């Protein structure tokens, strides 16, 4: 994951059970650091290999992390499977995560909708 200081913005894309993007949220304020810090902290031990462009579980959230140096840009996915939570970076790995991170990402989208 890139250093929090180098992150310019984060885009959350919410994909439903048919892998259709249902909502997009752009984060450019201080909340971007909360998401990346929690994402990094909550990603515990590596759980499995990632061999796909997208997770096989739906629904999921695509987190596009845009940095000052575009070479450090990252795309990760957050999803739930059988009451367990994961962060997946395509072809890099799948890490266990927390329900708190999962809820935070979904709640962030809900709070953005209410602000509109």
Backbone as JSON Lines, residues from 0, in Angstrom:
{"i":0,"aa":"X","n":[0.85,-1.18,0.0],"ca":[0.0,0.0,0.0],"c":[0.89,1.24,0.0]}
{"i":1,"aa":"X","n":[0.45,2.28,-0.69],"ca":[1.23,3.52,-0.71],"c":[1.18,4.22,0.65]}
{"i":2,"aa":"X","n":[2.16,5.08,0.89],"ca":[2.17,5.9,2.11],"c":[0.96,6.81,2.1]}
{"i":3,"aa":"X","n":[0.34,7.0,3.26],"ca":[-0.86,7.83,3.36],"c":[-0.61,9.25,2.85]}
{"i":4,"aa":"X","n":[0.58,9.79,3.09],"ca":[0.87,11.16,2.69],"c":[0.88,11.34,1.17]}
{"i":5,"aa":"X","n":[1.14,10.27,0.43],"ca":[1.22,10.38,-1.03],"c":[-0.14,10.18,-1.71]}
{"i":6,"aa":"X","n":[-1.17,9.86,-0.95],"ca":[-2.49,9.58,-1.53],"c":[-3.22,10.89,-1.8]}
{"i":7,"aa":"X","n":[-3.62,11.08,-3.05],"ca":[-4.36,12.27,-3.45],"c":[-5.86,12.08,-3.31]}
{"i":8,"aa":"X","n":[-6.35,10.91,-3.69],"ca":[-7.79,10.65,-3.59],"c":[-8.05,9.15,-3.6]}
{"i":9,"aa":"X","n":[-9.25,8.83,-3.17],"ca":[-9.7,7.44,-3.18],"c":[-11.08,7.42,-3.81]}
{"i":10,"aa":"X","n":[-11.3,6.43,-4.63],"ca":[-12.62,6.26,-5.24],"c":[-13.16,4.9,-4.81]}
{"i":11,"aa":"X","n":[-14.37,4.91,-4.28],"ca":[-15.05,3.67,-3.9],"c":[-16.09,3.36,-4.96]}
{"i":12,"aa":"X","n":[-16.07,2.15,-5.48],"ca":[-17.08,1.7,-6.43],"c":[-17.78,0.5,-5.81]}
{"i":13,"aa":"X","n":[-19.08,0.62,-5.65],"ca":[-19.88,-0.43,-5.02],"c":[-20.49,-1.3,-6.11]}
{"i":14,"aa":"X","n":[-20.15,-2.57,-6.08],"ca":[-20.62,-3.51,-7.09],"c":[-21.62,-4.48,-6.46]}
{"i":15,"aa":"X","n":[-22.74,-4.66,-7.15],"ca":[-23.79,-5.52,-6.62],"c":[-23.55,-6.98,-7.0]}
{"i":16,"aa":"X","n":[-24.55,-7.81,-6.75],"ca":[-24.43,-9.24,-6.99],"c":[-24.19,-9.6,-8.45]}
{"i":17,"aa":"X","n":[-24.49,-8.69,-9.37],"ca":[-24.26,-8.97,-10.79],"c":[-22.99,-8.27,-11.29]}
{"i":18,"aa":"X","n":[-22.16,-7.78,-10.35],"ca":[-20.9,-7.08,-10.66],"c":[-21.14,-5.75,-11.38]}
{"i":19,"aa":"X","n":[-22.32,-5.19,-11.23],"ca":[-22.64,-3.9,-11.79],"c":[-22.34,-2.82,-10.76]}
{"i":20,"aa":"X","n":[-21.66,-1.77,-11.19],"ca":[-21.36,-0.66,-10.28],"c":[-22.66,0.08,-9.98]}
{"i":21,"aa":"X","n":[-23.01,0.13,-8.7],"ca":[-24.27,0.76,-8.3],"c":[-24.06,2.15,-7.7]}
{"i":22,"aa":"X","n":[-22.84,2.45,-7.27],"ca":[-22.58,3.75,-6.65],"c":[-21.08,4.01,-6.72]}
{"i":23,"aa":"X","n":[-20.73,5.28,-6.89],"ca":[-19.32,5.7,-6.9],"c":[-19.18,6.86,-5.94]}
{"i":24,"aa":"X","n":[-18.19,6.79,-5.06],"ca":[-17.93,7.85,-4.09],"c":[-16.47,8.26,-4.22]}
{"i":25,"aa":"X","n":[-16.21,9.55,-4.42],"ca":[-14.85,10.07,-4.47],"c":[-14.51,10.69,-3.12]}
{"i":26,"aa":"X","n":[-13.35,10.35,-2.6],"ca":[-12.91,10.84,-1.3],"c":[-11.62,11.63,-1.5]}
{"i":27,"aa":"X","n":[-11.67,12.91,-1.21],"ca":[-10.47,13.74,-1.36],"c":[-10.1,14.45,-0.07]}
{"i":28,"aa":"X","n":[-10.91,14.27,0.97],"ca":[-10.66,14.97,2.22],"c":[-9.86,14.08,3.17]}
{"i":29,"aa":"X","n":[-9.82,14.46,4.43],"ca":[-9.04,13.72,5.41],"c":[-9.53,12.3,5.63]}
{"i":30,"aa":"X","n":[-10.76,12.0,5.23],"ca":[-11.27,10.64,5.4],"c":[-10.5,9.62,4.57]}
{"i":31,"aa":"X","n":[-9.8,10.07,3.54],"ca":[-9.01,9.13,2.75],"c":[-7.94,8.48,3.61]}
{"i":32,"aa":"X","n":[-7.36,9.25,4.53],"ca":[-6.35,8.68,5.42],"c":[-6.95,7.68,6.39]}
{"i":33,"aa":"X","n":[-8.16,7.94,6.84],"ca":[-8.83,7.01,7.75],"c":[-9.02,5.67,7.05]}
{"i":34,"aa":"X","n":[-9.48,5.71,5.82],"ca":[-9.72,4.47,5.08],"c":[-8.42,3.72,4.83]}
{"i":35,"aa":"X","n":[-7.39,4.42,4.35],"ca":[-6.14,3.71,4.05],"c":[-5.45,3.24,5.32]}
{"i":36,"aa":"X","n":[-5.47,4.05,6.38],"ca":[-4.85,3.61,7.64],"c":[-5.56,2.39,8.18]}
{"i":37,"aa":"X","n":[-6.9,2.42,8.18],"ca":[-7.66,1.26,8.67],"c":[-7.48,0.06,7.74]}
{"i":38,"aa":"X","n":[-7.38,0.32,6.45],"ca":[-7.19,-0.76,5.5],"c":[-5.86,-1.46,5.77]}
{"i":39,"aa":"X","n":[-4.82,-0.66,5.97],"ca":[-3.49,-1.22,6.22],"c":[-3.47,-1.94,7.57]}
{"i":40,"aa":"X","n":[-3.99,-1.29,8.6],"ca":[-3.96,-1.87,9.94],"c":[-4.8,-3.13,10.06]}
{"i":41,"aa":"X","n":[-5.92,-3.16,9.35],"ca":[-6.82,-4.3,9.51],"c":[-6.42,-5.49,8.65]}
{"i":42,"aa":"X","n":[-5.57,-5.27,7.68],"ca":[-5.14,-6.37,6.83],"c":[-4.12,-7.2,7.59]}
{"i":43,"aa":"X","n":[-4.61,-8.24,8.19],"ca":[-3.78,-9.08,9.04],"c":[-2.91,-9.97,8.16]}
{"i":44,"aa":"X","n":[-2.8,-11.2,8.54],"ca":[-1.98,-12.13,7.79],"c":[-2.53,-12.44,6.42]}
{"i":45,"aa":"X","n":[-1.62,-12.73,5.51],"ca":[-2.05,-13.11,4.17],"c":[-2.78,-14.43,4.26]}
{"i":46,"aa":"X","n":[-3.94,-14.47,3.65],"ca":[-4.79,-15.63,3.76],"c":[-4.66,-16.55,2.54]}
{"i":47,"aa":"X","n":[-4.55,-15.96,1.35],"ca":[-4.59,-16.78,0.14],"c":[-3.97,-16.01,-1.02]}
{"i":48,"aa":"X","n":[-3.76,-16.7,-2.11],"ca":[-3.3,-16.09,-3.34],"c":[-4.46,-15.42,-4.06]}
{"i":49,"aa":"X","n":[-4.17,-14.4,-4.84],"ca":[-5.18,-13.78,-5.7],"c":[-4.78,-14.06,-7.14]}
{"i":50,"aa":"X","n":[-5.66,-14.7,-7.87],"ca":[-5.33,-15.1,-9.25],"c":[-6.33,-14.54,-10.26]}
{"i":51,"aa":"X","n":[-7.1,-13.52,-9.84],"ca":[-8.12,-12.95,-10.71],"c":[-8.05,-11.44,-10.73]}
{"i":52,"aa":"X","n":[-8.65,-10.83,-11.75],"ca":[-8.75,-9.38,-11.83],"c":[-9.7,-8.83,-10.78]}
{"i":53,"aa":"X","n":[-10.74,-9.6,-10.45],"ca":[-11.77,-9.21,-9.49],"c":[-12.01,-10.38,-8.55]}
{"i":54,"aa":"X","n":[-12.52,-10.09,-7.35],"ca":[-12.85,-11.21,-6.45],"c":[-13.97,-12.06,-7.02]}
{"i":55,"aa":"X","n":[-14.02,-13.28,-6.59],"ca":[-15.08,-14.19,-7.02],"c":[-16.33,-14.05,-6.17]}
{"i":56,"aa":"X","n":[-16.22,-13.3,-5.08],"ca":[-17.36,-13.06,-4.19],"c":[-18.05,-11.77,-4.58]}
{"i":57,"aa":"X","n":[-19.36,-11.76,-4.56],"ca":[-20.15,-10.54,-4.78],"c":[-21.16,-10.43,-3.66]}
{"i":58,"aa":"X","n":[-21.54,-9.25,-3.29],"ca":[-21.07,-7.95,-3.76],"c":[-19.69,-7.63,-3.18]}
{"i":59,"aa":"X","n":[-19.06,-6.6,-3.75],"ca":[-17.77,-6.14,-3.25],"c":[-17.64,-4.66,-3.5]}
{"i":60,"aa":"X","n":[-16.63,-4.07,-2.86],"ca":[-16.32,-2.66,-3.06],"c":[-14.93,-2.58,-3.68]}
{"i":61,"aa":"X","n":[-14.82,-1.84,-4.77],"ca":[-13.54,-1.56,-5.4],"c":[-13.01,-0.28,-4.77]}
{"i":62,"aa":"X","n":[-11.79,-0.33,-4.26],"ca":[-11.17,0.86,-3.69],"c":[-9.99,1.21,-4.59]}
{"i":63,"aa":"X","n":[-10.14,2.3,-5.35],"ca":[-9.06,2.79,-6.21],"c":[-8.32,3.88,-5.46]}
{"i":64,"aa":"X","n":[-7.05,3.65,-5.21],"ca":[-6.22,4.6,-4.46],"c":[-5.33,5.32,-5.46]}
{"i":65,"aa":"X","n":[-5.52,6.64,-5.57],"ca":[-4.76,7.46,-6.52],"c":[-3.7,8.24,-5.75]}
{"i":66,"aa":"X","n":[-2.45,8.16,-6.23],"ca":[-1.33,8.78,-5.54],"c":[-0.69,9.86,-6.4]}
{"i":67,"aa":"X","n":[0.21,10.62,-5.76],"ca":[0.97,11.65,-6.5],"c":[1.79,10.99,-7.6]}
{"i":68,"aa":"X","n":[2.39,9.86,-7.28],"ca":[3.18,9.1,-8.24],"c":[2.3,7.97,-8.75]}
{"i":69,"aa":"X","n":[1.8,8.09,-9.96],"ca":[0.81,7.14,-10.46],"c":[1.3,5.69,-10.44]}
{"i":70,"aa":"X","n":[2.6,5.48,-10.38],"ca":[3.12,4.12,-10.32],"c":[2.76,3.43,-9.0]}
{"i":71,"aa":"X","n":[2.41,4.23,-7.99],"ca":[2.04,3.68,-6.69],"c":[0.52,3.51,-6.54]}
{"i":72,"aa":"X","n":[-0.26,3.86,-7.56],"ca":[-1.71,3.68,-7.5],"c":[-2.03,2.21,-7.24]}
{"i":73,"aa":"X","n":[-3.08,1.98,-6.49],"ca":[-3.48,0.62,-6.15],"c":[-4.98,0.46,-6.29]}
{"i":74,"aa":"X","n":[-5.38,-0.75,-6.6],"ca":[-6.79,-1.14,-6.58],"c":[-6.89,-2.34,-5.67]}
{"i":75,"aa":"X","n":[-7.78,-2.22,-4.68],"ca":[-8.05,-3.33,-3.78],"c":[-9.56,-3.52,-3.68]}
{"i":76,"aa":"X","n":[-9.95,-4.67,-3.24],"ca":[-11.36,-5.01,-3.09],"c":[-11.62,-5.39,-1.64]}
{"i":77,"aa":"X","n":[-12.78,-5.0,-1.15],"ca":[-13.22,-5.38,0.19],"c":[-14.52,-6.15,0.02]}
{"i":78,"aa":"X","n":[-14.6,-7.31,0.68],"ca":[-15.81,-8.11,0.58],"c":[-15.94,-9.04,1.79]}
{"i":79,"aa":"X","n":[-17.14,-9.63,1.88],"ca":[-17.45,-10.56,2.96],"c":[-17.76,-11.92,2.35]}
{"i":80,"aa":"X","n":[-17.27,-12.96,3.02],"ca":[-17.57,-14.33,2.6],"c":[-17.78,-15.17,3.86]}
{"i":81,"aa":"X","n":[-18.95,-15.73,4.0],"ca":[-19.25,-16.6,5.14],"c":[-18.93,-15.95,6.48]}
{"i":82,"aa":"X","n":[-19.36,-14.7,6.63],"ca":[-19.18,-13.94,7.88],"c":[-17.71,-13.64,8.19]}
{"i":83,"aa":"X","n":[-16.82,-13.73,7.18],"ca":[-15.43,-13.33,7.32],"c":[-15.18,-12.22,6.3]}
{"i":84,"aa":"X","n":[-14.22,-11.36,6.6],"ca":[-14.02,-10.15,5.8],"c":[-12.61,-10.16,5.23]}
{"i":85,"aa":"X","n":[-12.5,-9.67,3.98],"ca":[-11.24,-9.77,3.25],"c":[-10.92,-8.5,2.48]}
{"i":86,"aa":"X","n":[-9.63,-8.29,2.29],"ca":[-9.1,-7.27,1.39],"c":[-8.29,-8.03,0.35]}
{"i":87,"aa":"X","n":[-8.59,-7.78,-0.92],"ca":[-7.89,-8.49,-2.0],"c":[-7.26,-7.48,-2.94]}
{"i":88,"aa":"X","n":[-5.98,-7.72,-3.23],"ca":[-5.3,-6.95,-4.27],"c":[-5.01,-7.93,-5.4]}
{"i":89,"aa":"X","n":[-5.55,-7.65,-6.6],"ca":[-5.4,-8.6,-7.7],"c":[-3.95,-9.03,-7.91]}
{"i":90,"aa":"X","n":[-3.76,-10.33,-7.98],"ca":[-2.48,-10.98,-8.24],"c":[-1.43,-10.76,-7.17]}
{"i":91,"aa":"X","n":[-1.79,-10.09,-6.07],"ca":[-0.85,-9.88,-4.97],"c":[-1.23,-10.74,-3.77]}
{"i":92,"aa":"X","n":[-2.53,-10.85,-3.48],"ca":[-2.94,-11.68,-2.36],"c":[-4.28,-11.28,-1.8]}
{"i":93,"aa":"X","n":[-4.74,-12.11,-0.87],"ca":[-5.98,-11.88,-0.15],"c":[-5.6,-11.88,1.33]}
{"i":94,"aa":"X","n":[-6.02,-10.82,2.04],"ca":[-5.71,-10.7,3.46],"c":[-7.0,-10.7,4.26]}
{"i":95,"aa":"X","n":[-6.93,-11.28,5.44],"ca":[-8.09,-11.2,6.33],"c":[-8.26,-9.77,6.77]}
{"i":96,"aa":"X","n":[-9.49,-9.4,7.03],"ca":[-9.79,-8.03,7.45],"c":[-10.77,-8.08,8.6]}
{"i":97,"aa":"X","n":[-11.4,-6.97,8.86],"ca":[-12.34,-6.89,9.98],"c":[-13.71,-6.44,9.51]}
{"i":98,"aa":"X","n":[-14.7,-6.78,10.29],"ca":[-16.05,-6.31,10.0],"c":[-16.1,-4.79,10.11]}
{"i":99,"aa":"X","n":[-15.3,-4.22,11.0],"ca":[-15.27,-2.76,11.18],"c":[-14.85,-2.05,9.9]}
{"i":100,"aa":"X","n":[-13.83,-2.56,9.21],"ca":[-13.41,-1.95,7.95],"c":[-14.53,-2.07,6.92]}
{"i":101,"aa":"X","n":[-15.09,-3.24,6.81],"ca":[-16.18,-3.48,5.86],"c":[-17.32,-2.51,6.12]}
{"i":102,"aa":"X","n":[-17.73,-2.41,7.39],"ca":[-18.82,-1.5,7.74],"c":[-18.45,-0.05,7.5]}
{"i":103,"aa":"X","n":[-17.19,0.32,7.8],"ca":[-16.76,1.69,7.61],"c":[-16.87,2.1,6.14]}
{"i":104,"aa":"X","n":[-16.46,1.23,5.24],"ca":[-16.52,1.53,3.81],"c":[-17.96,1.71,3.36]}
{"i":105,"aa":"X","n":[-18.84,0.8,3.76],"ca":[-20.24,0.92,3.38],"c":[-20.91,2.12,4.04]}
{"i":106,"aa":"X","n":[-20.6,2.37,5.3],"ca":[-21.18,3.52,6.0],"c":[-20.7,4.83,5.42]}
{"i":107,"aa":"X","n":[-19.48,4.87,4.92],"ca":[-18.97,6.08,4.3],"c":[-19.81,6.45,3.08]}
{"i":108,"aa":"X","n":[-20.17,5.48,2.29],"ca":[-21.01,5.74,1.11],"c":[-22.37,6.26,1.54]}
{"i":109,"aa":"X","n":[-22.93,5.65,2.58],"ca":[-24.23,6.11,3.06],"c":[-24.17,7.54,3.57]}
{"i":110,"aa":"X","n":[-23.09,7.89,4.28],"ca":[-22.98,9.25,4.81],"c":[-22.79,10.26,3.69]}
{"i":111,"aa":"X","n":[-22.09,9.88,2.63],"ca":[-21.9,10.77,1.48],"c":[-23.23,11.02,0.78]}
{"i":112,"aa":"X","n":[-24.07,10.02,0.68],"ca":[-25.38,10.18,0.05],"c":[-26.25,11.16,0.85]}
{"i":113,"aa":"X","n":[-26.15,11.08,2.18],"ca":[-26.95,11.96,3.03],"c":[-26.46,13.4,2.94]}
{"i":114,"aa":"X","n":[-25.17,13.62,2.66],"ca":[-24.61,14.96,2.55],"c":[-25.02,15.66,1.26]}
{"i":115,"aa":"X","n":[-25.49,14.89,0.28],"ca":[-25.82,15.47,-1.03],"c":[-27.11,16.25,-0.98]}
